Amino acid sequence: MAALVFFAGAAFYPGAGGIALMVVGALIAIYTFWGWGMDDLHDKFRGPPEEDGDRWPFSAVPKIKLGMWVFLSSEVVLFGSFLGAYIFIRAATSSWPVAGSIHEIPLGTFNTLVLVTSGLTMFLAIQAIRQGDQRRLLQWLAVTFVLGAMFMGVKVAEWTNLGNSGFVLGADPVTSLAASAYYVVVGLHGAHVTAGLIMMLYLMKKTAGGYYSKDSHEAIENFGLYWAFVDIVWCFVFPLFYLL
């Protein structure tokens, strides 16, 4: 129909009348194709009917825990970028300090065991509050705090010794590059441990006030995810900087 009107205007009605018929034919064609498109695409991009509250894949996950997972995902990107850059620099540099020549491997191993043990005590703290035992929760949080503080204390002492030995920025190019990579990555991890210690003090205060219970302890669960992430990151940092 549209083609017939369009070509009739073009062939049999020259001048303004023909142009008007051509316009009408073009509009009919546009309307026709639009209708076909609407028919073809109707309900194409609609999902199946929502039933029983299954509105999206994360509907069963509490919003705060989902937010924590999203935050940790961004942290994976952050540390992955820094560690990836470090690996690239190591691979592109012909000479690099030999493993054990700068960092004390026994001290780093001890500190790794301390931090991993703190992950275990944090898990025991979560298990305690799941059973409704606030006293054991407070005890295990305190042990976790002491282990985390010990990790940072050893790290600060190690940094002091490294600085006194000349492992600083401004030394020869290779040493300066190795020092900058070490202090940035390990310092970033140390900042996360320090933030965790501050949060732990807050949780201990709330626990002492009887705030958490068997049925309400989401903050403890979420902090356990964060502390586990800190432990896992160090399990990558330690071999990359101390053993390789």
Secondary structure, 3 states (H helix, E strand, C coil): CHHHHHHHHHHHCCCHHHHHHHHHHHHHHHHHHHHHHHHHHCCCCCCCCCCCCCCCCCCCCCHHHHHHHHHHHHHHHHHHHHHHHHHHHHHHCCCCCCCCCCCCHHHHHHHHHHHHHHHHHHHHHHHHHHCCCHHHHHHHHHHHHHHHHHHHHHHHHHHHHHHHCCCCCCCCHHHHHHHHHHHHHHHHHHHHHHHHHHHHHHHHHHHHCCCCCCCCCHHHHHHHHHHHHHHHHHHHHHHHHHHC
